Amino acid sequence: MRHALVFAVAALGAPLVVAQQPPAAPANRPLITFQTPPAEKLLNDLRAAADSVGGDKAVQAFNAALKDKFGDKGLEGLDLSKPIFGYIHFGEKFSESTVVVAIPTTAEKEFLAFCGRLFDGEQPKDVGKGLYELPGPSPEAKVRLKFADQYAYVAIGLNPEAVLDAKALVASPQVIDPAETALFAGKLHFDRLTPELKKALPTYFAELKKQLEDDDFIPFPPLAAVIRAPIADIEKLFTRYLLLLTGADTAVLRVTIDQPTGELLVDVVLNPKKGTALAQEIAARKPTGNKFAAVITPETTVGFKTRLPFFNDELKSAATKVLEEIQKLVAQGGPDVPKDFLDELVKGLRRTIKAGEVDLAGAIRGPDKNGDFTLVVAATFDDPTGVAKEFKKMFEAQAAPDEKERMKWEADKAGNVAIHTYKLPDNEFSDFGKPFGGTKATAAFAFAPQAVYVVIGPEPVPVLKDLLKLSAQDSPVVEVLINPARLAKFVEKTGGNRVEVENALGKDDKLHSAAKLAITGGEQLKVRFALNLRVLPRALFLSELAPGNPGPVPFPPPPVEKR
């Protein structure tokens, strides 16, 4: 059940952004609990992540930052052998909830000194009754600390004192799972969702709508209607899943680092009660597909593919209303705005969203035998006939004579689909086509019955004809892929420094999954986001590695991390 993800993530994540008041859940049975491994393991995992991104020097930088922050006494005051845990106490409103984090200590005096180092010399203030005041994240939020059972309980909220009462404290055995090894594990216990909390949940949207109705909240008035348009449908979606999730048992969020592969993994698992409507929907969930997944070939340098989440009536309606408001803004545009083209574009997007399966994929392929690359993009678009007509009309009316010479309408055909071409300019003002064939760089594009295709390269027409033959395949919801060796050659072709890319990503001539989001059904709904720390973060920092700029962190090939 694809859409169960929406509420699973919202249910886990939404309370965490609202922190603050006394418990409404049953005493010692918090609705949301979380834990981390002992601080010693937690720090080693973070060092491993730094190593995956930046190698040994990144680990040294991490250690130096700890030393700079905490001085010679370091983490003295923390018991590094015990897990950290926490939970959330809910009030009548989400904004009146309180987050509690319990940190293991060696001695009270040493931990208070550690807090002083943490807050740059600002010492905890004794406010009586065993409570200490710590600096808060905002003027409204209070932070209080209380010691109990060799833990320092830190509560953040509007009224944190109430949840630090001895009778309200939750002991570590009631939260900590000794078998848990994740970097972070959070659990939502649906059986602890009380009638009072169920009634309070809709107030979240009531507060949000009230904010959005305030003109001062939206700095750019023309966008106000666009931003407000989907709220009613999102509220319907929230209400429907709230009812559906009465059939849920638990939802678990885990963050882990796979040191052998260098992947950061974020897993969400929703466990339904057997025999419920929720269990039936999750069991019936079909694998995610993508019409253009085969755009990614073994010759891919970098590529991506995704299916946008328009899989139920509420999301389709919400997106349609946003587009309707955008259409109104287009109609109000000045004389230079291509209104007819944009109007047809928005109409087509509305039809596409209504159909539900909105796929998008793109890739840079190469190099070929001549060292050139080819850019390919494919996107779902329901009946682009009107867009094609208005695009041609707009181009013929606005393009300069030399630009019109570059364009060849219906240069070729594939069945009933016309293929148009445009010869890219090659001059001192435009070198976009340099890696895609240089003086031969040409764009080919086609408006097919249910999709739009664009190819840029030295010989784009045969490639585009192949794209028109693609069929749907099973695919992750989102995936980004990179081939380090080919990317280095592409950067060199554009005039960049190939060596810097090789230093960052290595010379492996293999397509790596840099980031991926996958959703599977069955007995559980499983959502996994995987980020390859050895690929995507390094690729994003390539601009920092230009000549004369060594970047914030050097990137040698990743060694085994050392403490």
N, C-alpha and C positions, 0 to 999 in steps of 0.2 A: 504494500500500500504506500505509494509514493508520498501522498500528502500527509501521512502520519508524521513524517519528518518535521513538517512545519510546526506542529504543536509540541512535538518532543523537544525540539531545540528551544522553542519559545518557553516551554514550561521549565526547562533547566536554566535558561539564560536570563529570562526577564526579571525574576526576583533578584538576581545578582546586581542589577544596575539601580536598584531602588533601596538602599539600605536604611532601616530605622524603626521600633517600640515593643511593648510587652508581648509575651507569647499568647497566641490564640490557639496554637496546636496543643495537643495533650502534653503535659509535663513530661520531659525526658523522652519524648517521641517526636523529634522535629521532622518536618516534612522533607527538608533538604539537608543532607549531610555531605561532608567531603573530607578527604584526607590526602596527605602527601607521604612519601617514604621518610625515614629518618633524615635529618638535615645532612648528614655525611653522604648518604647515597644521593640525595637531591642535588648537592653541589657537584658530585662526580658526574651525574647525568647532564647537568648544565655545562660542565667542562667538556663532556663528550660532544654536546651540541656545538659548542664553540669550536672544537677541533674539526668537526665535519664542515663547518662553514669557512673557517680561516686557518686551520692548521695549528701547529705548535705555538706560533706567535699570538694567535687569538686566545689560546689557553693562558699564555703568559699575561696577556692584557686583562683577562678575566681575573686572574689571581692578583694582579697589581691593583685592579679596581677595588677588590675586597680589602686589600691592605690599606689602600688610600682612604677608604670609607671608615674602617673600623680600627685602624692603628695596630699597634703591637699586640694588644689584648684580643684582637680579632673577634671571634664569636664566643668568647668566654661569657658564661651565663646561660648558654643554650646547652641542653642535653642533646648531643648529636646522635644518640643511639635510639631515640624514640620518634615515632611518627608525629607529625603535626596534623591536627584535625579541626573540624569546625562544623557549624550548622547555622540555620537561619530560623529566627523566631518571627512569625508574622503578626502584624497588627490588623486592624480593621481595613486599612488601606495598605497598598504595597509601600507607599512612601513612609509608612509608620512601622516598617519592619526593621529588625536588627540582625546584623551579621555578627557571629561570634567565632573567633579564631583562637584555638588553644595551642600554646607553644610550650614544649617541654623545657624545664629549667633545671639547673644544677643547684642554685641557691638564689633566694629572693634578692639579696643585696647585689649579687653579681649580675642578675638579669636587669635590675633597674639601671645599673651602670651601662649595660649593653644598650638599653633604650636611649640613654643619653648620647651614646656614640651614634646610634641610628638616626637620631633627630638633631645631629650637628650641634651637640652640646646642650640642648634643651632638656632638662631633667624632668622625669615624671613628678607630678605634684600630688602629695598626699592630701586627699580630700576627706579622710576619715572613714570609719567603718570598713577598713581593709581595702578601700578603693584608691586608685591612683588615676590622675588625669593625664592623658597623652595628647599631643597635638592632633587636631582633626583635619580631615580633607576639605571641609568647608565650614563656614561660620555656624550653619544650622546643625551639622552633625557633631555629636559628642563622642569622645573615645574614652572608655574607662577600662581599667585593668584590675584584675583580682587574682590572687594566688590560691590554688586549691589542688591537692593531690599531685604535687610536683609539676603542675602546669600553670602557666600564666594565661588566664582567660581574658582576651581582649574583645570588648563589645563596641560596635560602631552603630550609632542610631540616634534618634531623637530622645529616647529615654533608656539608655543602656543600663542604668543602675538596676532596673527591674529584672532584667534577664540574668544579672550576676548575683541575684539572691541565691543563697545556698540551696534552696529547694528547687530552683529553676535550672541550675547547672547540670549539664549532661556529662556523665563520666566517660572516659576514653573507651572502656570496653563496649559501650553502647553504640559507638560510632566506628571504631577502627576494626577493619577486617585484616587480621594478621597475614592472610594469604595474598593480599593486594600488593602488587609490585609497580603499579603505574606511577608516573611522575606526578599526576594529579588524578584523583578519582572522585567524581561527584555522583550522588544517588538521589533520585526523586522517588519517594515512597508514596504511591498513590493511595494505599490503604490508610494513610494518615491525613488524607485530605478531608477535613471536617466539614460539616454543613455550613458552618460560619465562614470558612475560607472559600468554599464554593460560591457563596453569595457575594463575597468580597472581590472575587476575580474580575467580574465585569467593570468594577470601578476603575480598573487600569485604563480601559478604553474611554471611560467617561472623563477621566483626568486628561488623557491625551487629546480627546476632541475639544475639550475646553481650552487647552493650550493652542491648538491649531485654529480655533475661532478667534483668537486674539491677534489682531493685525500686527501688533508689535513683535510677535513671535516669528513672523516671516519677513525677513528684511527686503525681499524683492516682491512687491505687491502683484505684478503680473503672473507670478508663479503660484500665488495663494490658492487659486481654484484648482490648479493642477495637483498640488500637494494634498488638498482636502478631498479631492474627488474619490479616492479609493477607500476612505476610512470606513464607510458604512459596510462595504463588502468584506473588509478585513474583520470587522466586528462580527459579522455573520459567520465567517470562517472560524473565528475564535470560539464562538458560542457552540457551533456544531461539533468541533473537536473536543470541547470540554465535556459534552455529553458522551461522545464516542469513547473518550478515555476513562470513563467509568469502568470500562473493561480492561484497563491496564493494571499490571501488578507493580512493576518498577521500571524506571528509565535510568540508565547508567551512562555517564560521560567519563571517558578515560583519555588521558594524554600520556603517551609513552614515546621513548626514543629507542629505535632499533639501532644499536651501535654498529653491528656488522654491515648494515646497508646504509647507515647514515640518514634514515628516514624519521621524521617527526610524524607520529600517528595520532590522530584524534578520532576516537571511536564513540559513537552513540548507539546504545542497544536498548530497544523498547521491548519489554517482556509483557505480552498480553495474558490475561486469564483465559484458560482453556474454555472453548465453547462460546466465547463472546463474539459479538459482531466485529470487534477489533481484531480478534484472532483470525477470523475468517477473511477479513480484508488483507491482513498481512500475508496470510498463506496464499492468497490469490494473486499477489503482486507479481507482475510479469517483469522480466529483465528489461533494463533500460536499453533503448535502441537509438540509432542515429543514422539518418539517410545518407550522410556524407562521411561516415567513419573511415571509408576506404580512401579518402583524400590523403590520409597518412600512409605513405609507402616506405619501403626500405631506403629510398633515396632522400627522405625528409631530413632537412637541416634543423628546422624548428617547426612545430605545428601545434594546433589545438583543436579540440572538438567539444561541443556542449549541446545539451538539450535544455532549453529554457523552461522554467516551471509553470506552465499554463495547463495544468492537468485536472482542474476542477472548475465548477461554474463560478465560484466566488473570485478566484484569481483571474479568470478570463474577464469577468465583469469589471473587476477593479482596474485591470490594465486597459480595458476598452474605454472606461470613463476618463482615465488619464489622457488617452489619445484624443478623445472628444474635446477635452479642454485645450489640448495642444492645437487641434484643428481650428478652434475659435481664435487662438492667438495668431495663427497663420493668416486667417481671414482679415485680421486687423492690421497686418503688416503694410509697410509702405510700398510705393510703386516699384522698387527694385527687388522686392521679394517675389520669387517664382511661385506664386500662389497655386496655380493650376497643378504644377508638378508636385509640390508638397502636399496638396490636398489629395491627389491620387496616391501618393506614398503612404499617407496616414490611413486612407481607406483600405489599402492593401494590407497594411500591418494589422488593422482591426480584423479583417477576414482571416488572416493567418493565425492570429491569436485565438479566434473563435474555433478554428480547426483543432487546436490543442497541441499538436506535435511541431514545435518550433526548433529546428535543428540549425546549427551553424558550425562550420569547420573551415580551417585554413591551414596552409603550410607553405614554407619555402623549400623547394627541392633543389638538389644539385650538390656539387657541380657536375655538369655534363662533360663530355670529352673536350669541349672547348673552354672549360672553366666557368661557364655561365650558369646562372640559377634561374628558377622559375617560381613565381608566386601564384598560388591558386587559392581561391576563396569560393565557398558555396553556402547559400543560405536559403532556408525555406521562405517562400513568398507565394501566397495564394493568388493566382491569376494576375500576373504583372502586366497585362495588356495595356491598361490605362497608364501605368507608370512609364512603360516603354514609349507610348505615343507622346506623352507630355515631355519626356526627357529629350526626345528627338526634336520636338518643337522648340523647347528651351534652348538647346544647343544651336540649332540653325538660326535662331533669333539673336543670340548673344555672342556666339563665337566669332573670333577674328577670321579673316579670309584664309590665312595660313593654317589656322587650327582646323578649319573645314576641310582643307586639302589632306590633312592627316587622317581624317575620319573616313572610313569606308562602310556605309550602311549595307547590310546583307552581303558582306564579303564572301560568306560561305553559308552552307546549311547542313544541318544534321536532322534528317527527316523533315518535319514541319517547323523545326526551330531555326530561326535566322541567327547567324553569328556575325556580329559587327566587330570591326577592328579599328584601332587608333594607334598610329605611329607616335611613340613618345619622343618629345623634343630632346635634342642632345646639344646643349650649349653651355656657356659659362654660368648661366643662371639656373640651370636645372640639370642635375646629374642623377636623378632618381633611377633612371634606367641603367646606370653603370654596371651593377652586378647582374642585371637581367638581360644581358646581351649587348649593352653599350649602344652602338649605332643601329643595331638590329632590334632593340627592345620595342616590343609591340604589346598593346593590351587588346585582348579579345574578350567580348562579353556577350551574354545571351540571356534573354528573358524566356525561360521555359514555362510550361503551364503551372508548375507548383514550386518553382525555385528560380533564383538568380545566380549566375555563375560569372566569375571574373578570373582571367588568367593573364599574367604579365610575364613575358619571356621572349627569347629569340624566335621560337616557333610555337606560339600559344594556341593556334587553332586545333591541331591534333590533340593537344592535351585537353582542351575544352570538350572536344567530342568524346573523349574517354570519360570525362566527368559526367556527361549526360547519361552514361550507361551504369552509373553507380547504383547499387541497391542497398537497402538498410542492413545494418549489422548490429549485434549486441555491442554495447559500449558503455563506459562509465558516464555518469551525468556530466562530468567535466574532466578533461585531461589536457595537460600541457607536456609536450615532449621536446627533447633537445638532443642533438648529436654533437658532442663537443668538437670532434675533429672537423666536421663539415662546417660548424659555426665559425671556427677559426679561419677557414678558407673564405667564408662569406664576408667576414669582417675585413680580411685582407683585400678582397675584391672591391669593397667599398672605399678602400684607402686607409683602413684602420690598421692597428698593430696586431698581427696574428700571434706573436709570441706572448703578448699579455693575455690573450684569450686562453692559450695553451697553459700558461702558468695558473690561471684561475680554474679552468675546467679539466685540464689534462688533454691527452691526445687520443682518447678512446673513440674509435670509429664505430660507435654503437648508439642506437636510439634509446635514450633513457627517459623514463617517466619522471618529470620534474615535479608535477603536482597532479593529484587525482582525487576526485570525489566519486564514490561508488555507493549505491543503495541496493540492498538485497532483502528479499522477503523470506517466507518459510515459517518456522516456529517463532522466530523473532524478527523484528525489523532492525536491520543492521546498517548503519551509516558510517563510512570510513573516509576521512580525509587524510591523504598521505602527502607530505612535503619532503622532497629529497633535498636535504641540507647541503649536499655536496654539489648540487647542480643549480637549482633555481636561485637561491640567495646569492651565489657567486655570480651568476649571469646578470642579476640585477645590479651588481656592483661594478660591472665592466666599465661603465662610464667614469668611475672613480680611478680607473687604472690607465687613463690616457697618459701619453708622454709628459713627464714633468709633474705628474700627480700620482704618487705611489698609493693613494687610497688610504682609508682609515685602518685597514688591516691587510697585511700581505697575504697572498694566497698560494702557498706552495702545495704540492700534492699532499693529501691528508695523511699524516702519520698516526700511529697509535697514540692515544692521549696519555699523558703522564701527569700525575698530581704534582 
